[in-house]
Amino acid sequence: MSDFNLNDHCFRLMQAQPFFAALSRRIQKEASTAIPTAGVRVNEDGYFEMIYNPDFFAGLSDEQRTGVLIHEFYHLVFEHVTGRLPDELAGAMHGKATPEQQKKFKLWNIAADLSINYHIGADNLPEKCCIPGGPMFEDMPGDMTAEWYYDKLIQKVEEQGEDGESGDGESGDGSGGSGGSGGPGTFDPDAAGQFDSHDDWNQGQANEAASEALDIAKERLKEAVKEAAQEAATKGWGTVSASCRKDILERITSKVDWRKVMRYFVKTSQRASKRSTPKRLNRRYAYVHPGRKVNRTANIAVSIDQSGSVSDSMLAAFYGELNKLADIATFTVVPFDTQVAESKVFEWKKGQTHPQKRYMYGGTCFNAPTEYVNKGKFDGHIILTDMEAPKPKASKCQRMWMTTTRCANRPYFQTNERIVAIDE
């Protein structure tokens, strides 16, 4: 195996690409000969990682190496890895796909490549890549979505028929043309030039654990893309086209599901509690040392603003979600206004439900719950509030604010911590 280490080259390769450089720093990269070229996936811990073959990268020019990196990052940015799958293919992963669905998976993979390779250019990618206007795709315009290319490829295959001939009855001329409507030759999906692996896409359908890892990865990706876009706003976008830039900005400013964000916050606050057990095999020293069992729990402080501007409907929605999340974390509910009502603090354990209740009706001071939580052993701190009070002191654990849409758009103070609007 080549000693090429991609991590040693990333800074140099990405110097002219501020947006992708910022994104690259947040993506793990692992060398492996188990994959012939490169690919991106979600690992079991809910992180995106890029797997690459050192021998493949060693044989590329710097321009091609940069192009491959951008290609993989575009797959992440445009959510090809995390579930942007045609409805007809959803639920058919992991060996459950029919032969017809397997053919359509191939077409979807090609469509995803067509949608991003146009923005990179054939000169910056390995040879024989799928490029709109290139061999086999002469009649395909550039700058279209993966869904658009997928529909056109389905149409091509249907027009050609199962015997591989064009829809009008004329056979291909052997030139590798695009075939179907508007092209001189026959389109062969198996001959399309795909250099990277899409095998681990949509793995979140495998089981519950994979689904949770995928949800966490999606939220992490949103944060990574948002931070990369913020850096690009001051340092420049590099080769990111105007249409791609518009798409990226729309994705990071689109409305989020506050319930998913809340679940993501809880899951990423979990700390691992490890203990030895002879019942689990040690991966490195099998039958020599006992394995380790990992129990992941989260102790979350939930401070609830008791001021009258926090509506009963918002409390009801928030309490309803706590009921659902109590199976994966322990919540300590902390009522407060200008001070914490310590006699009313209670622990919300798994399997319990609690009615919404308001204990106080005073003003608001965020230092009070922050000091209370800082003294305890908490993994995360969620504050349900109207945001109408001065900025508090720093929190020792990660903190998130949940409020109404109006208050989220016009907070009393500025913070880099996440502010999420609850739909009442």
N, C-alpha and C positions, 0 to 999 in steps of 0.2 A: 504494500500500500504506500502511496506517495506520502511524504511528510508535509504536504501542503496544508497549512492551517488557515482557514478562512478568516478567523477572528483577527489574525495578525495583519490582514489586508483590508479589512472593512473600512477603517478610517481613511486610508488613502483612496480607496475606490469611491467612497461616498462624499469626498470633499466638495464636489460640484453639485451635490444633491442634498441640500439642507433638510428637505422634508423627509426623504428616505433615510438620511443619516440619523435623524432623530428617531425614526421608527426602528431602524436597525439596532440601535442601542437597547431597545426594549424587547427584542426577539432573541431567544436562545438559539444557538447554532451548535449542532453536533455532527461530528464526522462519523461516517459509517459506510462500510462496503456492502451493506445489505441492500442499498439502493443504488441503481446504476448511475444516476445523475443527481437530482435534487428534488426536494418537495417540502411542503409545509403541512403541519398538522397540529392538533391540540393534544398535549400529553395528559397523563392521568392526574396531574396536580392542577390542571386548569390553566396552563401556560401555553402560548404558541411557541413552537420551535421549528427551526429549519434544519432538515437533515440533508447533508450533502456528501457526495463521494469525492474524496480528495483527488483521486486519479482523474475524475472528470474535470474538476476545476483547474488542475495543474495543466491540462491541455488546452485551456482557453486563453484568449488574449484578455488584456485588462478591460477592453471595451465590452467583450462578451461576458466577463465575470460580473461587471457592473450591471449589464443587461439582465442576466439571470437573477441577480439579487432583486432588482426592481420588479422583474416578472413575478417572483414569489411574493414580494410585498404587496403588489397590486392584487394578487389573489386574496390576501388577507383583507386589504382595505375594502374591496368590493364584495366581501363576504362569500366568496366562492367556497371557502373551506368550512364555513359554519352554518350551512343550511340553505343557501340560496339555490335550492334545487327545484326543478319543475314539479308541480303537484303530482303528475303521473308517475314520478320516480320516487316520491317520498315513501318511506317505510319499506323500501325494497333493497336495503343494504345488507352487507354481511352474508353473502351467499344465498339470500332469499330472493334475489332477482330472477325473473324469467329470462329466457334467451332474448326475447324481444326487448325487455327492459335493459339487458346488458348492452345491446346494440345502441339503445338510446343514451345510456350512460356515456358511451364512447363519443356520441355526438355532442352531448352536453360538455364533456371535457374539452373537445375541440372548440366549441363555441366560446367557452370561458377563455381559452387561449387567444382566439381571434379578437375578443373584445379588449384585450390589454396589449397584445403584441403590436397592434397598429400604433400605439402611443410610444413604443420603445424603438421600433424600426428594425428591419431585417439585418442591417449592418452591425447592430449591437447585440445580436443574439446568435446562438449556435446555428449552424446550417440547417436548412430544410424545416424551419419553423412554420407554424400556421400563421400566415399573414394575409389580411384582406388585400386583394389585388394580386397576390402572389400565386405560384403554381397550385392548381386545384381550386383556387378561390378568386379567379380573375374577375368574376362578376359580383364579388362581394365588396360593398363600399366600406370605408373605415369609419371609426368613431360611432359604432352602434353597440347596444347592450348585448350581454351574453344571451339573454332571452331572445332577442331579435335574430342573432346568428343561429341559435338552436332551431327556431321555427323554419328558417331558410334551409338548414341542413336536413331537417325532417322532410321538407318539401322536395329537396334534391333526390333523396333516397327513394321516396315514393314515386317520383317521376321516372327514375331510372329502372325501377322494378327490381325484383330479387335476382334476375339474371345478370345484373350489372350493366345493362345497356341503358341508353338514354330513353327518356319518356316518349320521344317521337319515333322510336324504333331504329335509330341509327346508332351503330356501335361507336365506341371511342376510337380516336385515331392514334392512341398510344403515346401521345405527347404529354400526358399528365395534366390535361386541361381540367377545367372545373366541371364540365358536363351539366346535365339538367337543363333548366331554362336559362338561356343566355350564354352558355359556355360551350366550347368546342369538344370537350372530352368527357370522360367518366370520373365521377367522384368516388374515391375508394377510402372509406374511413380508416381502414387498417393501414393505409399507406401515408396517412397524414403525419406530418412531422412534429410530433410532440416530444420534447426533450426531458420534461420533468414528470414526476409521479404525482398522480391524484388519488392514489389508492387509499389514503387515510382520511379523505374528506368525509364529512358527515358521520363521523364515528360516534357522535352523541346519541345515535339511535340504538347503540349496542345494548346498553343496560342503564339502570338508574344512575350508577356512579359516573358513567361516561356522560350522561345527560347533564348531571350537575357540573362536571368539569367543563363541559361545553358552555353552559350558562355563565360560569365564572370567567372563562376565556373571552366570551363576547363582551362582557363589561370591561375587562382589562383592555381589550383591543380598542373599545370606544375611548377610553381614557388615553391610551397610547397615541391614537390617531389625533385626538383633540390636542394633546400636548405637542405633537409633531407639527400640526397645522399652526399652532401659536408660534413655534420657533420659525417656521417658514414665513410667517407674516412679517418678521423682522429681518431674516437672513436671505429670503428668496425661496422660490419653489423649485428651482432647477429646471429640469425638463418636463415637469408635470404640466400637461396641456391645460388650456383654459376650461375645456369641458370637464376634464377629470377633476380639476380644482373645484369647479362648481358642484360636482357630484359629492366630493369629499366634504365640503363645507355643509352641504345639505344634510349629509348623514350625521355629522356631529352636532348639528343644531336641531335635528328632528326630535319630536316628542318622545320621551322615554317612559317605560312602564315602571312606575315608582315601586310596585310590588317586586319586580325583578331586581331593581336596584337595591332594595332593602334586603332581599334574600342574598344577593351578592355580597353586600356589606357584612352580613352575619357570617356567611361561609368563609370569607377572607379574613375574618377576625378570629377564626378558630385556631387554637393552639394544639399542638400534638402532645399527647401524654403517652410516652413509650414505656413499656415494661417487657422484660424477658419472659418467654414462655416456651417450654419444650414441645408444645403442640404445634408450633409454627416452624417451618424449615428455615434455617439460616441460608440466605441466598449465596453468600460468599464461602461459608464454612459449613456446608451441609453435614449433619450428623456429628459435628465436632463441637459447635457452640449452639445454644438455643436461639431460636428466632426472636423477633421482636413484634409485639402486638401494639398497634397504634390506635388509640382512641382519640378522636378529634371532638373537642367540645368548645363551646364559646360561652363566655359569661358577659352578657351585654347589659350595660346600664341604659335605661330608657327614661330620660327626663321629660316630664310632661308639663308644659307651661299651663298654669292654672288661670291665667288672665282671661277675661271674658271674650277677648277677640279670637280666641281659639274655639271655633264653633263645635257644637255637639256632633254635627255630621262628620267633621274631620276626625274627631275623637273616635266615632263609631267605625269609620273606615280603617283607622290605624289599629284599633283594638282587634278588629276582625282579622287583620293580617298577623298580629302577634299570636293570635290563637293558632294560626296555621304554622307559624315558624317555631312554636314552642317544642316541636318534636326534634329540632336540631340544635337548640340552644336554651340556656337558662337566662331569663330576663329579670333584672331588678328594676322595678318601676319606681321612679323618684319624682313625686309631685313637688313643684316649686312655684313660687312667684318671686318675691325679693329674697326669699330664704327657702331652704328645703324643709318640708314637713316631715321630719325624720320619723315621727311616730306613725306616719302613714306609708312609709316605704315598705314595699312587699316584694317577695320573690315569686316570679311567674314560672312555675316548673312545667316540665313536659306532662301533657295530659290534662292540665288544669285550664279552666276558662274563667274569665273575670268580666263582670259587667263594667261598662264605662262609668267612671265616677269622677266628679269634680270636688276637690276638698277645699280649695282656696280661691279667692277672687281678687287678689291684690295686683300690684304692678309686676314688673319683670326685671330680674337681674340674672344674667347668665353666669356670673362668677360663682353664684351660690351652688348650682348643680355641678359646675366644673370642679370646684374645690372638693365637694363631696365625693365625686367619682375619682379624682386624683388620689384621694386617701385610700381608696379601695383597690382590690385586685380585679380590674375589669379589662377585657380584651377590646372592647369597642364602646362608643358612647353615641347614642342617637338622641337628638333633642327635637321634640315636637313643639313648635312655637310659631308665633306670628312674625318673628325676626325683629320686633320693634323694641330694641334695647341696645345699649352700647356693646361693642365687641368685647368678649370676655378674654380672660387670660388663657394661655396655651393649655391644651389637654395632653396628658401623658399617654393616652391611647388614641387610636384613630377616632375621629369625631365626624358625624354627619348631621346635617340639619334637614328637617322635613317640615314643610309649610304649605301654604296655599300658592296657587299660581301667581296671584297678584303680589303676594309678599316675596315670592322667589324672584320676581322681575324687578321689585323695588325694595331690596333689603336695606335695613337701617345702617348696616356696616358692610365693608368688603372683606371677603375671606377667600382663601384658596381651597378651603374645605368644601366638600360636595354639598350643594343645596338641591334638594329634590322636592318638586311640587306634588302634592297629593290631590287627586281628583276627588272632589266631594260627591 
